[in-house]
Amino acid sequence: MEALLTIIRQGLYYCSFALVPIGIGILIFYFIRLSSTSDAKAKYDFINKYEKKALWYSCLVILTAAGTYVTSILATEWLYVFVGVFVSLMFGLILGVVIYNYLEYYYPTFIEKRLQKLRYKPRVSSTGNQMKLLSEAEEDVHLDEGMQAEESIFSVDYDVWIDEQSGETKIEKYKGHLHAEKSPTCGYYTLRVVKEEIIESPTEEKEGTLMKYYECSYTGYKTKKIFNIAKLKRTTKEAGKTFAPTA
């Protein structure tokens, strides 16, 4: 039994040191991928999708390494093996909750600032000219009717960049319903849309009304806002008349 205990202690000890480079490697791999992405929009999407996950997985692996190391030190007797596992699980759970809450509620504030810089970073066309970001009124001519309809109900937001010298345009798509806003109760970027409801559909004579319901994932604060939906735009075809929404 003593020999088996020794093998277990050594296994836990070496396992703890093997896990540390894995946890660090997750972060290194993430930042290498991020640094190799030069396009601002691609970098925006990559950060938005993977950064919190990479940090969370890295922390989990390192916490496991720390717990394994503590167990290997305490496990001088069989009873202390279970004590070490229990202590490691308790401290790991506490630290895990703290780290998770930090990443879920506070860290998005930091990410949001970086994402905004990337979104509005000046784009460069294929000819090397700096492109201009069009205003909401100017961009409609470059969006098809489906895109304009998406923008009209705020489910998607499009940015249109144009090279005024060559005429080259670049259209970037951002998912509006996944975007978090700053919550007035906690100051974190945890206020998200949980439901959208069209109160009054638009016609070609008048605008429609959209109600968006928000909820803060940290404090549970709820609010709602009313938005106007643009009038329908009449388009005439040879075979007759059709109507399509526009922003």
Helices and strands as residue ranges (DSSP letters): H 2-35, H 40-74, H 78-101, I 102-106, H 107-119, E 132-133, H 136-139, G 140-142, H 145-152, E 156-162, E 169-175, G 176-178, E 191-200, E 208-216, E 222-229, E 232-237, E 240-245
